[in-house]
């Protein structure tokens, strides 16, 4: 996949669906928190993760 051009334009989603993307750090933080909250991160690894305060 590293040689595949995977660029896209979200303008249509913004116009037709009123899509508004979140900042990447917020999306990544939310995803990491979901993995922790749902037991996908073992306790040893959890000690090495610093999650921002929940919003």
SULTACOR-V949886 format. One record per residue. N is the residue number from 1. RES is the residue in three letters. PHI is phi in degrees with one decimal (NA if undefined). PSI is psi in radians with two decimals (NA if undefined). Layout:
# SULTACOR-V949886
n = {N:N}
res = {RES:RES}
phi = {PHI:PHI}
psi = {PSI:PSI}
This chain:
# SULTACOR-V949886
n = {1:2:3:4:5:6:7:8:9:10:11:12:13:14:15:16:17:18:19:20:21:22:23:24:25:26:27:28:29:30:31:32:33:34:35:36:37:38:39:40:41:42:43:44:45:46:47:48:49:50:51:52:53:54:55}
res = {UNK:UNK:UNK:UNK:UNK:UNK:UNK:UNK:UNK:UNK:UNK:UNK:UNK:UNK:UNK:UNK:UNK:UNK:UNK:UNK:UNK:UNK:UNK:UNK:UNK:UNK:UNK:UNK:UNK:UNK:UNK:UNK:UNK:UNK:UNK:UNK:UNK:UNK:UNK:UNK:UNK:UNK:UNK:UNK:UNK:UNK:UNK:UNK:UNK:UNK:UNK:UNK:UNK:UNK:UNK}
phi = {NA:-67.3:-99.2:-91.4:-76.2:-117.5:-83.4:-148.4:-123.4:-97.1:-57.8:-63.4:-64.7:-63.9:-74.6:-84.6:-114.3:56.1:-66.6:-136.2:-68.6:-88.6:-59.8:-56.5:-63.3:-70.7:-62.5:-67.6:-61.4:-62.8:-64.9:-61.4:-61.9:-61.6:-62.1:-64.7:-63.1:-102.2:78.7:-90.3:-117.8:-73.4:-56.7:-62.0:-72.3:-58.1:-64.9:-97.8:-103.4:-112.6:-95.3:-68.0:-58.0:-63.7:-98.2}
psi = {-0.31:-0.28:0.01:2.25:1.98:0.67:2.63:2.93:2.19:0.25:-0.72:-0.74:-0.65:-0.75:-0.84:-0.53:0.04:0.63:2.36:1.87:2.62:2.77:2.55:-0.72:-0.56:-0.79:-0.75:-0.74:-0.78:-0.71:-0.79:-0.76:-0.68:-0.77:-0.73:-0.88:-0.46:0.26:0.33:-0.01:2.17:2.70:-0.64:-0.76:-0.59:-0.60:-0.31:-0.02:2.28:1.86:2.50:2.83:2.48:2.46:NA}
